[in-house]
Amino acid sequence: MSNIPLYGAELVGTFLLVLLGNAVVGNVVLKGTKGNGGGWIVITAGWGLAVFVGAFVVFSTSGAHLNPAVSIGLASAGIFDWALVPGYITGQMLGGLLGALFVWLLFIPHWPKTDDPDLKLACFATIPAIESVPNNLFSEFLGTFVLIFGILCIKPAYLNLHETTAVIDLGAEGLIPVSLLVMAIGLSLGGTTGYAINPARDLSPRFMHWILPIPGKGSSQWRYASIPVVGPILGSVAAAGLYVLLIRLDVLTGN
């Protein structure tokens, strides 16, 4: 059977994730929007909901990774086929490009009204609050570590009845814990770098910021672009390694 539906689902889900996530940033930071000045809590809540929407749309098809770090982390933990990882990442990166394109289209009247070029870049990609390569890398590593470890530890709901255990299919509601996890990471760990924790939500939109005609957009800050890629990948592998170790030590159960 062709894997194209899996990769296409990752494209669609990541498109929705980036569209809604980066659009909530635009709604808060760009001049002339009704959400202007909404603040950090609005952004983190918006990103959590963006994860929920993108994930429930395609979960039944691809498992809704929507993030190269998730695909790499699950494969590193031995619960996802490494052969599928390149196709998943390709779909995710293309979805990020498409999502960023529609964010640009949505806010066309607002780009010239906003003077600060960093605010325009924030609608596409992340930049650090204080530039420090070691700290910025650690921030992205830590945020992604928590994300992947949390995902690996989230278990399905079970019903025990007359000594028989059955999995309860919660449908879309079963994705709520992941959405809350992303929101928690943003609220607690996200203020230093903007918590990319996902190369597809940062690198692809950064490229679109670079090529699209945005009045007064300034630099795409390519010197920083490797941090939201390397940090999440390292964090995902470390989280997978710890999860496997704790399973083998019976600290966690693999149900």
PEPEGI-V202600 format. One record per residue. RES is the residue in three letters. PHI is phi as a letter, one per 20 degrees, with the letter a starting at -180 (NA if undefined). NEAR is the number of other ideal C-beta (glycine too) atoms within 10 Angstrom. Layout:
# PEPEGI-V202600
res = (RES;RES)
phi = (PHI;PHI)
near = (NEAR;NEAR)
This chain:
# PEPEGI-V202600
res = (MET;SER;ASN;ILE;PRO;LEU;TYR;GLY;ALA;GLU;LEU;VAL;GLY;THR;PHE;LEU;LEU;VAL;LEU;LEU;GLY;ASN;ALA;VAL;VAL;GLY;ASN;VAL;VAL;LEU;LYS;GLY;THR;LYS;GLY;ASN;GLY;GLY;GLY;TRP;ILE;VAL;ILE;THR;ALA;GLY;TRP;GLY;LEU;ALA;VAL;PHE;VAL;GLY;ALA;PHE;VAL;VAL;PHE;SER;THR;SER;GLY;ALA;HIS;LEU;ASN;PRO;ALA;VAL;SER;ILE;GLY;LEU;ALA;SER;ALA;GLY;ILE;PHE;ASP;TRP;ALA;LEU;VAL;PRO;GLY;TYR;ILE;THR;GLY;GLN;MET;LEU;GLY;GLY;LEU;LEU;GLY;ALA;LEU;PHE;VAL;TRP;LEU;LEU;PHE;ILE;PRO;HIS;TRP;PRO;LYS;THR;ASP;ASP;PRO;ASP;LEU;LYS;LEU;ALA;CYS;PHE;ALA;THR;ILE;PRO;ALA;ILE;GLU;SER;VAL;PRO;ASN;ASN;LEU;PHE;SER;GLU;PHE;LEU;GLY;THR;PHE;VAL;LEU;ILE;PHE;GLY;ILE;LEU;CYS;ILE;LYS;PRO;ALA;TYR;LEU;ASN;LEU;HIS;GLU;THR;THR;ALA;VAL;ILE;ASP;LEU;GLY;ALA;GLU;GLY;LEU;ILE;PRO;VAL;SER;LEU;LEU;VAL;MET;ALA;ILE;GLY;LEU;SER;LEU;GLY;GLY;THR;THR;GLY;TYR;ALA;ILE;ASN;PRO;ALA;ARG;ASP;LEU;SER;PRO;ARG;PHE;MET;HIS;TRP;ILE;LEU;PRO;ILE;PRO;GLY;LYS;GLY;SER;SER;GLN;TRP;ARG;TYR;ALA;SER;ILE;PRO;VAL;VAL;GLY;PRO;ILE;LEU;GLY;SER;VAL;ALA;ALA;ALA;GLY;LEU;TYR;VAL;LEU;LEU;ILE;ARG;LEU;ASP;VAL;LEU;THR;GLY;ASN)
phi = (NA;f;e;g;g;f;f;f;f;f;f;f;f;f;g;f;g;f;g;f;f;f;f;f;f;f;f;e;d;e;f;n;e;f;e;g;n;f;n;f;f;f;f;f;f;f;f;f;f;f;f;f;f;g;f;f;f;d;g;f;e;d;n;l;f;l;a;g;f;f;g;f;f;f;f;f;e;n;d;b;f;g;f;e;g;g;f;f;f;f;f;f;f;f;f;f;f;f;f;f;f;f;f;g;f;f;d;g;f;e;g;f;e;d;e;f;f;f;f;f;f;f;f;c;c;e;b;f;f;c;f;b;g;f;f;f;f;f;f;f;f;f;f;f;g;f;f;f;f;f;f;f;e;f;d;f;f;c;d;d;b;l;m;d;d;c;f;e;e;e;m;f;f;f;e;g;g;f;f;f;f;f;f;f;f;f;f;e;d;e;f;e;c;n;l;f;l;a;g;f;e;d;f;f;f;f;f;f;g;f;e;e;f;d;g;m;f;m;f;e;l;f;f;e;f;f;f;f;d;f;g;f;f;f;f;f;f;f;f;f;f;f;f;f;f;f;f;f;e;m;f;d;d;e;g)
near = (5;6;14;10;12;19;20;17;23;32;25;20;28;31;25;24;30;31;22;19;24;29;20;23;22;23;20;21;21;22;14;11;19;6;17;15;9;17;9;12;12;15;24;21;16;22;26;22;16;24;29;23;17;28;24;19;18;26;19;11;14;25;19;24;31;34;32;27;32;26;27;26;30;23;20;22;22;12;13;19;12;12;9;19;17;12;17;30;20;15;28;30;18;19;29;33;19;18;29;25;18;16;24;21;9;17;21;11;10;18;19;12;13;22;9;13;16;12;16;23;21;20;27;28;27;26;20;19;13;8;13;13;12;7;14;22;19;18;27;32;22;18;28;32;26;19;28;28;23;17;22;24;14;12;12;10;11;10;9;8;7;4;5;7;9;10;11;10;9;12;10;13;11;16;19;15;15;21;20;14;19;30;21;16;22;22;16;12;19;23;13;17;27;22;28;28;33;33;26;34;32;28;19;25;28;23;19;23;23;17;10;16;8;21;11;11;18;13;13;20;18;11;10;19;19;13;23;32;18;14;25;31;19;18;27;31;20;18;25;23;14;17;23;17;11;16;15;10;8;8;10;17;9;13;8)
